[in-house]
Amino acid sequence: MSTSPSSPSASTTPAAFHVLGIVGTGAMGRGIAQIAAQAGLTVYLYDQRDGAVAEARDFISGMWARGVQKQRLSAADAEGYGGRLKEAATLSTLAECDIVIEAIVERLDAKQSLFSELETLLSDQAVLATNTSSLSVTAIASACQHPERVIGFHFFNPVPLMKIAEVIPGLRTDPGVVSRVEALGQSMGHFTARTTDTPGFLVNHAGRAYGTEALKVLGECVTDPVTIDRILVDQGGFRMGPFSLLDLTGLDVSHAVMESIYHQYYEEPRFRPSPLTRQRLTAGLLGRKSGAGFYRYVDGKSEVADEPPLPRVAPCPVWISPDPAEACQALTNLVEAAGWPLEGGDTPSSQALCLVAPLGEDATAAALRLGLEPERCVAVDLLAGLKGRRSLMTTPATRPEVRAAAMALLGDDGTPVSALNDSNGFVLQRVVACIVNVGSDIAQQGVATPDTIDRAVELGLGYPRGPLAMGDHYGNRRILTILDNLLAATGDPRYRASPWLRRRASIGLPLTTP
């Protein structure tokens, strides 16, 4: 029986689970066991490898011991939690469980085989939950005699700290099972994001744009990984730049996920991976775990060169494009605060530094559209205003002294400045627009409700805002303009705007409107 993200619960008080089994005691299994015991459940741990359960129990007990040392919980609580962890010597020991969560190898055949065996051991009312991050819940359930009791229950690592769990009904999952599992996740202190059984579910699906578009920018030689990371952290407010994140996760993991979701969506251009990661994966440049990735690592710390000082130049006349008006005012205030001479009029003098603020255009196109000399034109990204890091880009013809003057002006008050080669949409505009567009299409597909999409992405990916709220923050009409201009300039369908975004931006509705 199919369910949707907005399906009502089968009852107002779902029957609670009391005994939980976990198959697979690696990082995910351990984390789930810890929060389940803390929530009052009896937890049986099973693993095929000899000694694995003992290692898991020692690890979890160590976490509680540290909690006692730091006065985050009492010794009595830690002892009580530990008493709820039990070893299952065989799969048949799990027979008394009313829910079993598998956290084994990410292979469809292995999960199907396990669930087929568990079905014969558990009661008819017991629930089979998979912690899969990428496999179809419906496909896993297809090997079962009773697919209606199979559900996805996807946690994120580290489980105790990542306060989110995706609840993913398969096409035949019973609605009552969905309600019970949601209630279980909430009792563990996690936000439960109900999502449909689609490739990448919700969080991994929504996270595609951040890394893939940053890789596209890098592949076009717009700038280097360090600069892209700095812009997205300092200007965009992200906790970690995309290349630092790829190095942390490891390309052996990240590249496989990028390819998997791309192919599961039948080569949807929005999710197209980059050949750069395949090359680096082949070279063994995995990231932190190999000592080198997009950064080099010494004793676990990345080596990053200091930024060079900004040029020191004498003030010159500055002419600012009057369109758009808000950008003109922001740049005018900057020039006046720096004390540089400001030119008025429709056309600049032959000595002026010409500043433009395009959305989704490159500096070359903006210069030609406005009838300016490309040699004296510099574009400034004002999507996020002038707070934090500032980004500029030059045309291929921009003279070095003009570029130096623009950098000196933008950094006059001590704000860091990043200079880019010409690009349709700078760095921040492109990455943000793609994040918003993918989030909008997730809403259009009915994968989850708008509120769930935003909350899940904030918790699961650590973005400063969910994708729909992000679009409304920057202005959904501006985001639509960026995408339309990117599509017109490149012809790449990865930039086609989702109907969800286009409709709401066109009639002035927030993207969070259901």
VOMILO-475569 format. One record per atom (N, C-alpha, C): residue in one letter; y, z, x. Coordinates in steps of 0.1 Angstrom, whole numbers, plus 5000, padded with zeros to 4 digits. Layout:
// residues N
AYZX ...
END
This chain:
// residues 514
M498850005009 M500050005000 M501250005009 S502149915007 S503349905016 S504350005012 T505150045022 T506250135019 T507550075026 S508650115022 S509950075028 S510650195033 P511650175042 P512350295048 P512950385037 S513250325025 S513850405015 S512950445004 S511550435006 S510650474995 S510750614993 P510650664980 P510650804978 P509350874982 S509451004984 S508251074988 S507351084976 A506051094979 A505051104969 A505251234961 S505751344967 S505951464960 S507151534967 T507651634960 T508851704965 T508451794976 T507151844976 T506651934986 T505351884992 P505451805002 P504251745008 P503351855013 A502051835012 A501151935017 A501251945032 A501352065037 A501552085052 A500252065060 F500452025072 F499352025081 F499252155088 H497952205092 H497752325098 H497052315111 V496152215112 V495352205124 V495452055129 L495952045142 L496351915147 L495451885159 G494851765160 G494151725172 G494951625180 I494851635193 I495551535201 I494451475211 V494351345211 V493451265220 V494351205230 G494151245243 G494951195254 G495951305258 T495751365270 T496651475274 T497551445285 G498051315286 G499051285295 G500351335291 A501451275296 A502851325294 A503151335279 M502751235271 M503051225257 M502251325250 G500951335252 G500051425245 G500451565248 R500851595260 R501251735264 R502451775256 G503451685256 G504751715249 G504551735234 I503651655228 I503451675214 I502751805211 A501751835220 A501051965218 A501952075219 Q502952075228 Q503852185230 Q504652215218 I505252105212 I506152125201 I505352155188 A504052105187 A503252135176 A502852285176 A502452335188 A502152485188 A503352565185 Q504552525190 Q505752605187 Q506052605172 A505652495165 A505852485151 A504852555143 G503852625149 G502952705142 G501552645139 L501352525145 L500052465142 L498952505153 T497752505149 T496652515158 T496452375164 V496352365177 V496252235184 V495052225192 Y494152125189 Y492952095197 Y493351975206 L493051995219 L493251895229 L491951825234 Y491951695234 Y490751625238 Y491151515248 D490351505259 D490651395269 D489251365275 Q489051235277 Q487751195283 Q487651245298 R488751255305 R488651295319 R488351445321 D487451475329 D487051615332 D488251685338 G488551795333 G489651885338 G491051845332 A491151735325 A492451695320 A493051795310 V492251845301 V492751945291 V493152075298 A492452115308 A492852245315 A494152215322 E494352095328 E495652065335 E496752065325 A496552005313 A497552005303 A497952145298 R496952225295 R497252365291 R498052435301 D497652425314 D498452485325 D499852445325 F499952305324 F501352255324 F502252305313 I501652305301 I502452355289 I502752505290 S501752575295 S501952725297 S503052745307 G503052655318 G504152665328 G505552645322 M505652555312 M506852525306 M507352645298 W506452705291 W506752825283 W507152945293 A506452955304 A506753065313 A508153045319 R508552915321 R509952895326 R510952925315 G510552905302 G511452935291 G511653085290 V510553165293 V510753315293 V511653355305 Q511453295317 Q512253335328 Q513753305325 K514053195318 K515453165315 K515953225302 Q515053315296 Q515453385284 Q515653295272 R514953185272 R515053095261 R514053125250 L512953205254 L512053255244 L511453385250 S510853465241 S510253585245 S508853575250 A508453665258 A507053665263 A506053665252 A506353745241 A505453745230 A505253605223 D506453535222 D506353405216 D505553315225 A505753315238 A504953235247 A503453255246 E503153385246 E501753425244 E501153375231 G501953385221 G501453335208 G501253185207 Y502253115214 Y502052965214 Y500852925222 G500652995233 G499452965241 G498152985234 G498153085225 G496853115218 G496553005208 R497552915205 R497252805195 R496752685202 L496752675215 L496152565222 L494652585225 K493852485220 K492452505222 K491852375227 E490752385235 E490152265241 E489052215231 A489052085229 A488052015222 A487051955232 A485852005234 A484951955244 A484451815241 T484351785228 T483851655223 T484751615212 L484751485208 L485451435197 L485051505184 S483851535183 S483351605170 S483951735168 T484551795179 T485151925178 T486451915169 L486951795168 L488151765160 L487951755145 A486651775141 A486351765127 A487151845118 E487551965122 E488352055113 E489852015112 C490251925120 C491651885121 C492051815108 D493251845103 D493751765091 D494751655095 I494951645108 I495651525114 I495351515129 V495051395133 V494851375148 V495851265152 I496451295164 I497451205170 I496851145183 E496751015184 E496150955196 E497350925205 A497150955218 A498150925228 A497450865241 I496550765238 I495750715248 I496350585254 V495650505261 V496050385268 V496650285257 E497650215260 E498350125251 E497549995250 R496349995244 R495549885242 R494949885228 L495149775221 L494749765207 L493249795205 D492349735213 D490949755212 D490549905214 A491249975223 A490950115226 A491350205214 K492450175208 K492950255197 K492150225185 Q491750105182 Q490950075171 Q489550135172 S488950135184 S487650195186 S487650345183 L488750415189 L488850555187 L489050595172 F489850525165 F490050555151 F488850525143 S488050425146 S486850395139 S485850515140 E485850565152 E484950685155 E485450805148 L486750835149 L487250955143 L487050955128 E487150835122 E486950825107 E485650885102 T484650875111 T483350925107 T483251075109 L484151135116 L484051275119 L484951365111 L486051305107 L487151385100 L486851385084 S487551475078 S487451475063 S488151355057 D487951325045 D488551215038 D490051225037 Q490551355037 Q491951375036 Q492751375049 A491951375060 A492651385073 A493451255076 V494551275084 V495451165087 V495151125102 L495150995104 L495050935118 L496450885122 A497050935132 A498350895136 A498250835150 T498950725152 T499050665166 T500450685172 N500450725184 N501750735191 N502150605198 T501550495194 T501850365200 T503350335200 S503850275211 S505250235212 S505450085210 S504350015210 S504549865209 S503549795201 L502349855197 L501349785190 L501549805175 S501049705167 S501149705153 S500249815147 V500949905139 V500150005132 V499149945122 T499649835116 T498749765106 T497549715113 A497649655125 A496549605133 A495649715137 I496149835141 I495249945145 I494449985133 A495149995121 A494450045109 A493449945104 S493549825108 S492649715102 S491249735106 A490949815116 A489649845120 A489049965113 C489850025104 C489350145097 C488850115083 Q487950195078 Q487550185064 Q488550235055 H489450325059 H490450375051 H491850365058 P492350235058 P493650215065 P494850295058 E494650335046 E495750405039 E496050535046 R495150595054 R495550725060 R495950705075 V496150585079 V496650555093 V498150535093 I498850595103 I500250585103 I500750595118 G501850535121 G502450545134 G503350665134 F503250745145 F504050865147 F504450865162 H505550795165 H505950765178 H507050855184 F506650935194 F507551025201 F508050955213 F509151025219 F509750975231 F509651075242 N509551025254 N509351115266 N510651155272 P510951285276 P510051395273 P510151445259 V508951465253 V508951495238 V509751615234 P509651735241 P510451855237 P511951825237 L512451735246 L513851715247 L514351605238 M513551505236 M513951385228 M513651415214 K514751455207 K514551515193 K514451405182 I513551305185 I513351205175 I511851155175 A511351125163 A510051065162 A510150955151 E509650845155 E509550735145 E508350745136 V508550735123 V507450745114 V507250605108 I506050545112 I505850395109 I504650375100 P504850355087 P503750325078 P503250185081 G501950165081 G501350035081 G501449975067 L501049845066 L501249785053 L500349845042 R499349925046 R498449985036 R498550135036 T499450195044 T499550335045 T499950395031 D499350505028 D499650575015 D501050645016 P501850635006 P503150695006 P503050845008 G502050915003 G501851055005 G501651095019 V500951005027 V500751025041 V502151025048 V502950925044 V504250915050 V505051045049 S505151095036 S505851215034 S505351335041 R504051345043 R503551455050 R503851455065 V503751335070 V504051315085 V505551335088 E506351285079 E507851315080 E508051465080 A507451535071 A507651675070 A507151745083 L506051695088 L505551755101 L506551735112 G507051615114 G507951585124 G509251675123 Q509751695111 Q510851775109 Q510551925112 S509351965109 S509052105112 S508952135127 M508752025135 M508752035149 M510152025155 G511152015147 G512552015151 G513051875155 H512351775150 H512751635154 H513251565142 F514251475145 F514751375134 F513651275132 T513251255120 T512251155117 T512851025112 A512650915120 A513250785116 A512150705110 R512250685097 R511250605090 R511650455093 T510650375097 T510850245101 T509650155097 T509850025095 T508749945091 T507949905104 D506749845101 D505849815112 D506249675118 T507249675126 T507749555132 T507749565147 P507749455155 P507649475169 P508749555175 G508349655183 G509349745189 G509849855179 F509349855166 F509749945156 F511249955155 L511850065157 L513350075156 L514050095169 V513750195177 V514450225189 V514250125200 N513050085203 N512749985213 N513249855209 H513249825196 H513849695191 H515349695193 A516049805189 A517449815191 A517949815205 G517049865214 G517449875228 G517349745236 R516949635230 R516749505237 R518049455243 A519149465235 A520349395239 A521049445252 Y520949575254 Y521649645265 Y521149585278 G519849585281 G519349535294 G519349385295 T518949315284 T518849165285 T520149095287 E521149145280 E522449085281 E523149115295 A522949235300 A523349275313 A522749185324 L521449155322 L520749065331 L521248925330 K521648885318 K522248755316 K523548745323 V524348845323 V525648845330 V525348835345 L524348915350 L524048915364 L523548775368 G522748715360 G522148585363 G523248475363 E524348495357 E525448395357 E526448425369 C526048525378 C526948555389 C528348595385 V528448665374 V529748715369 V530148835379 T529248915382 T529449025391 T528149085396 D528149195402 D526949255408 D526449375399 P525249425401 P524649535392 P525549655392 V526049695404 V526849815405 V528149805396 T528749695396 T530049675388 T529649675373 I528549605369 I528149605355 I527949755351 D527149825359 D526849965355 D528150045354 R529050035363 R530350105363 R531150075350 I531249945347 I531949915335 I531349975322 L530049965321 L529450005309 L529450165308 V529450235319 V529550375319 V531050425317 D531950365325 D533350415325 D534150355314 Q533850235311 Q534650165300 Q533950175287 G532650165287 G531950165274 G531350305269 G531350405278 G530950535274 G529450555274 F528650465280 F527150475280 F526850585291 R525750655288 R525350765298 R524850705311 M524250585311 M523650535323 M523850385322 G524150315333 G524250175333 G522950105332 P522849985327 P521549915325 P520749895337 F521349875349 F520449865361 F519949995366 S520750095365 S520250235368 S519150265359 L519250235346 L518250265336 L516950185339 L517050055343 L515949975346 L515150035359 D515950075368 D515350135380 D514650275377 L515250345368 L514650475364 L513350455356 T513350355347 T512150335339 T511050265347 G511450175356 G510550095364 G510349955358 L510549855366 L510349715361 L508949685356 D507949755362 D506649735357 D506449775342 V507249865338 V507249905324 V508249825316 S509549815321 S510549745313 S510349605311 H509949535321 H509749385320 H508549355310 A507549435310 A506449415301 A506949435286 V507749535284 V508249555270 V509149445266 M510049395275 M510949285272 M510149155268 E509049125276 E508249015273 E507449035260 S506949155258 S506149175246 S506949155233 I508149215232 I508949205220 I509449065218 Y509748995229 Y510148855228 Y509048765222 H507848785227 H506748705222 H506348745208 Q506348875205 Q505948915192 Q506948865181 Y508148845185 Y509148785176 Y509148625177 Y508148575183 Y507948425184 Y509148365191 E509448425202 E510548365211 E511948365205 E512248475197 E513548495192 E514548495204 P515548405204 P516548405215 P517248535218 R517448615208 R518248735210 R517548835220 F516148815221 F515348905229 F514948835242 R515448725245 R514948645257 R515048725270 P513948745277 P514048815290 P514748725300 S514948785312 S515548715323 S514548685334 P514548575340 P513648545351 P513948635363 L515048705363 L515348795374 L514348905375 T513948965364 T513049075364 T511649035368 R511248915364 R509948865368 R509848845383 Q510948795389 Q510948775404 Q510948905411 R511749005406 R511849135413 R510549215411 L509849195399 L508649255397 L507549205407 T507549075409 T506649015418 T506849065433 A508149085436 A508449135449 A508249285451 G507849355441 G507549495442 G508849585441 L509949525437 L511249595436 L511249665422 L510549775420 L510349835407 L511449925404 G512149985414 G513150085411 G512850205419 R513150325413 R513050455420 R511650475425 K510650435417 K509250465421 K508750385434 S509450275437 S509150195449 S510150205460 G511150285457 G512250315467 G513350205467 A513150105460 A514149995459 A513949915446 G515149885440 G515149805428 G516449735428 F517249755418 F518549695418 F519449785428 Y519049905430 Y519649985440 Y518550025451 R518950075462 R518050135472 R518150285470 Y516950345473 Y516850495471 Y516450565483 V517150665487 V516750755498 V516650895493 D515450955495 D515151085489 D515451095474 G515150985467 G515350985453 G516750955448 K517650945457 K519050915453 K519450775456 S520150715447 S520650575449 S521750565460 E521650465468 E522750435477 E523750345471 V524950385469 V526050305463 V527250315472 A527750195476 A528950195484 A530150235476 D531050295483 D532350325477 D533050195473 E533850205462 E534650095458 E535850075468 P536149945472 P537249925481 P538549965474 P539549995482 P540850035476 P541449905470 L542249935460 L542949825453 L544049765462 P544349635460 P545449575468 P546749645466 R547649645476 R548949695475 R549949575477 V550549545466 V551449425466 V552749465459 A553749385463 A555149405457 A555049355442 P555749425433 P555849385419 P556349245418 C555749175408 C556149035405 C556349025390 P557048915385 P557248905371 P555948885364 V555848945352 V554648945344 V554948885330 W554148785326 W554248725313 W552948755305 I553048805293 I551848845285 I551748755272 S550548705270 S550348625258 S550648715246 P551348655236 P551648735224 P550548755214 D549348685217 D548248685208 D547048735215 P546348845210 P546648915197 P547749025200 A548449055189 A549649145190 A549349285196 E548149345192 E547849475197 E547649475212 A547049365217 A546749345231 A548049335238 C548949255233 C550249225239 C551049365240 Q550949445230 Q551649575231 Q551049665241 A549749675242 A549149755252 A549449715266 L549449585269 L549749535282 L551249555285 T552049535275 T553549555277 T553749695281 N553149795274 N553349935278 N552849965292 L551749895296 L551249915310 L552249865320 V552849745318 V553749685327 V555049765328 E555549815317 E556749895317 E556550025324 A555350085322 A555050215329 A554950195344 A554550075348 A554350045363 A555750005369 G556649975360 G558049935365 G558049785370 W557149705366 W557149565370 W558049485360 P558749375365 P559549295356 P558749225346 L559149235333 L558449165322 L559249055317 E558548935316 E559248815311 E558948805296 G559948755289 G559848725275 G559748575273 G559748525260 G559748385257 G558348335255 D558248205251 D557048145247 D556248095259 T556948065270 T556348015282 T556748095294 P555848115304 P556148185316 P556948105326 S557648175335 S558248105346 S557148065357 S557547995367 S556647945377 S556248055386 Q556848175386 Q556548285395 Q555748395388 A555448375375 A554948485367 A553448505369 L552948625369 L551548655367 L551348655351 C550448565347 C550148545333 C548948625328 L549048715319 L547948795314 L547648755300 V546348735298 V545748705284 V544648805281 A544348815268 A543348915264 A542348855254 P541548765258 P540648685249 P539448775244 L538948725233 L537648785228 L536548685228 G535648705236 G534548605237 G534748475244 E536048455249 E536348335256 E536348375271 D536348275280 D536548295294 D538048275297 A538448315309 A539848295312 A540248155313 T539348065317 T539747925317 T540047865303 A539147895294 A539447845280 A540747905274 A540948035277 A542148095272 A543448035278 A543348005291 A544547945297 A544847805291 L543747725290 L543947595284 L544447595270 R543847685262 R544247705248 R545747735247 L546247815256 L547647865255 L548547775263 G548047675270 G548947585277 G549447645290 L548647735296 L549047805309 L548447735321 E549047765332 E548447715345 E547347805349 P546047745350 P544947835354 P545147905367 E545947845376 E546147915389 E546848045388 R547548065377 R548348195376 R547848285365 C546748245359 C546248315347 C545148425351 V545248535345 V544248645346 V543948705332 A542648715329 A542248775316 A541948925317 V542349005308 V542049145307 V541249175295 D540149265297 D539349305286 D540049425279 L540449405267 L541049515259 L540149555247 L538849525247 L538049575236 L538049725235 A538049795246 A538049945246 A539449995249 G540449905248 G541849955252 G541949965267 L542950045272 L543150055286 L542750195292 K542050265284 K541550395289 K540350375297 G540150465307 G538950455316 G539150335325 R537950275330 R537950165338 R538550045331 R539249955339 R539749835334 R539049715340 S538949605332 S538249485337 S539149365336 L539149285346 L539849155346 L538949045351 M539248925347 M538548815353 M539548695355 T539248615365 T540048505369 T539448375366 T540248275365 T539648135364 T539248095378 P538447985379 P538047945392 P539247895401 A540347865394 A541547815401 A542547925404 T542348045399 T543348155401 T543548185416 R544848185420 R545148205434 R544848345438 P544448365451 P544148505455 P545248605454 E546448555456 E547548655455 E547848695441 V547548605431 V547648635417 V546648735413 R545448715417 R544348815415 R544648945420 A545148955433 A545549075439 A546649145431 A547649075426 A548749135419 A548249195406 A547349125399 A546749175387 A546049305389 M545249305400 M544449435403 M545449545406 A546449515414 A547449625417 A548149675405 L548549585396 L549249625383 L548249715375 L547049665372 L546149735363 L545749875369 G545749885382 G545350015388 G546550095393 D547750055389 D548950125394 D548950275391 D548350315380 D548350455376 D547050535381 G546350465390 G545150525395 G543850505388 T543950425377 T542750395370 T541850285377 P540550305379 P539750205386 P539750075379 V539649965387 V539749825382 V538549755387 S537849675379 S536749585383 S537249445380 A537049355391 A537449215390 A536149135389 L536149045379 L534948965376 L535248815378 N534148745381 N534248595380 N534348555365 D534848435362 D535048395349 D533848405340 S533948455328 S532848475319 S533248475305 N532448415297 N532748425282 N532448565278 G533548645275 G533348775270 G533248895280 F533648875293 F533648975303 F532249035304 V532149175305 V530949245305 V530749325293 L531749415290 L531649505279 L531549435266 Q532449335264 Q532449255251 Q531049195249 R530449135259 R529149065257 R528049165253 V528049275261 V526949375259 V527049445245 V528249485242 V528549555230 V528249465218 A528749345219 A528549255207 A527049225205 C526349215216 C524849195214 C524149315208 I524549435213 I523949555207 I524249565192 V525549535188 V525849545174 V525149445166 N524949325172 N524349215165 N522849245162 V522149295172 V520749325171 V520649445161 G521449545161 G521449655152 G521649605138 S522649505136 S522849445123 S521649375118 D520949305126 D519849225122 D518649325118 I518549435125 I517549535121 I517849585107 A519149605104 A519449645090 A519149525081 Q519449405085 Q519249295076 Q517749275073 Q516849305083 Q515449295081 Q514849415073 G515649515070 G515149625063 G514249715071 V514349705084 V513449785093 V513749935091 A515049975088 A515350115085 A516750105078 T517150215073 T518450225066 T519550235077 P520750195073 P521850205083 P522050345089 D521950445082 D522150575087 D521050615097 T519850575094 T518650595102 T518750515115 I519250395114 I519350305126 I520350375136 D521450415131 D522450475140 D522050605146 R521450695138 R521050825143 R519850805153 A518950715150 A517750705159 A518250645172 V519150555172 V519650495185 V520350595193 E521250675187 E521950785194 E520950875201 L519950925193 L518951015199 L517950955208 G517450835205 G516450775213 G516950695225 L518150645225 L518650565236 L519950635243 G520450735236 G521650805243 G522850715243 Y523050615234 Y524250545233 Y525350625227 P526650595231 P527750675226 P527850675211 R527350565204 R527350555190 R526150465186 G525650475174 G524650385170 G525250245169 P524450135168 P524950005169 P525849965157 L525650015145 L526449975134 L527750055135 A527750185138 A528950255140 A529750205152 M529050155162 M529750095173 M530549975169 G529949895161 G530649775156 G531849805148 D531749915140 D532949955132 D533950015141 H533550085151 H534450155160 H535350045168 Y534749945173 Y535449845180 Y536149735170 G535649735158 G536249645148 G535149535146 N534549535134 N533449435132 N533949295132 R535149275128 R535749135128 R535949085143 R536349185152 R536449145166 R535049115172 I534049195168 I532649165173 I532249025168 L532548995156 L532148865150 L532848755158 T534148775161 T534848675169 T534248655183 I533848765189 I533248755202 I531948675202 L531148705192 L529848625191 L530048485187 D530948455178 D531248315174 D531748235186 N532648295194 N533148225206 N532148205217 L531248305219 L530148295228 L529248185224 L528948175211 L528048075206 L528647935207 A529947925204 A530647795205 A530647745220 A530947835229 A531047805243 A529747765250 T528647845246 T527447825253 T526347745246 G526447745232 G525447675224 G524147755224 D524147875229 D522947955230 D522748035217 P521648015210 P521448085197 P521248235198 R521148285210 R521048435212 R522348495206 Y523448425205 Y524748475201 Y525048445187 R524148395179 R524448365165 R524548505158 A525548515149 A525748645143 A524748665131 S524348795130 S523448825119 S524248815106 P523548775095 P524148775082 P524748905078 W524049015082 W524549145079 W525949165085 L526149125097 L527449145104 L528449045098 R528148915096 R529048815091 R529548855077 R528648895068 R529148915055 R530049035054 R529749145061 R530549265060 R531849245067 A531849185079 A533049155086 A534049065078 S533448975071 S534248875063 S534948935052 I534349035045 I534949095034 I535549235036 G535549275049 G536249405052 G535449525049 L534049515049 L533249635047 L532649685060 P532549815062 P531849875074 P530449825075 L529949815087 L528649765090 L527649875085 T528049995083 T527150105078 T526950095063 T527650005056 T527449995042 T526049945039 P525350015031 P523949975027 P523949835020 
END
